[in-house]
Amino acid sequence: MKNPVLAQRLREVDGLGRHDQQILIEMVDALLARSQAENVALRRGKTA
Protein backbone atom coordinates (compact mmCIF):
# COMPACT_ATOMS: atom_id res chain seq x y z
CA MET A 1 0.00 0.00 0.00
CA LYS A 2 1.37 3.39 -0.96
CA ASN A 3 -0.01 5.09 2.15
CA PRO A 4 1.69 3.55 5.21
CA VAL A 5 -0.44 5.54 7.68
CA LEU A 6 -3.67 4.27 6.12
CA ALA A 7 -2.30 0.73 6.03
CA GLN A 8 -1.49 0.93 9.75
CA ARG A 9 -4.98 2.26 10.55
CA LEU A 10 -6.55 -0.60 8.60
CA ARG A 11 -4.41 -3.10 10.56
CA GLU A 12 -5.74 -1.60 13.79
CA VAL A 13 -9.41 -2.30 12.97
CA ASP A 14 -10.77 -4.32 15.90
CA GLY A 15 -12.15 -7.78 15.35
CA LEU A 16 -10.25 -8.63 12.17
CA GLY A 17 -7.75 -11.42 11.82
CA ARG A 18 -4.56 -10.97 9.80
CA HIS A 19 -6.08 -12.53 6.69
CA ASP A 20 -9.13 -10.26 6.86
CA GLN A 21 -6.88 -7.24 7.46
CA GLN A 22 -4.90 -8.10 4.32
CA ILE A 23 -8.09 -8.46 2.29
CA LEU A 24 -9.31 -5.08 3.59
CA ILE A 25 -5.99 -3.42 2.69
CA GLU A 26 -6.09 -4.93 -0.82
CA MET A 27 -9.69 -3.79 -1.33
CA VAL A 28 -8.90 -0.24 -0.22
CA ASP A 29 -5.81 -0.24 -2.45
CA ALA A 30 -7.94 -1.29 -5.43
CA LEU A 31 -10.55 1.38 -4.70
CA LEU A 32 -7.89 4.07 -4.38
CA ALA A 33 -6.26 3.01 -7.65
CA ARG A 34 -9.63 3.05 -9.42
CA SER A 35 -10.48 6.46 -8.00
CA GLN A 36 -7.12 7.86 -9.11
CA ALA A 37 -7.62 6.44 -12.61
CA GLU A 38 -11.09 7.97 -12.81
CA ASN A 39 -9.75 11.34 -11.65
CA VAL A 40 -7.03 11.27 -14.32
CA ALA A 41 -9.61 10.35 -16.98
CA LEU A 42 -11.91 13.16 -15.88
CA ARG A 43 -9.07 15.66 -16.02
CA ARG A 44 -8.36 14.51 -19.57
CA GLY A 45 -12.03 14.83 -20.49
CA LYS A 46 -12.65 11.11 -20.81
CA THR A 47 -14.74 8.64 -18.87
CA ALA A 48 -13.15 5.70 -17.10
Beta strands, then each sheet from edge to edge (+ up, - down):
end
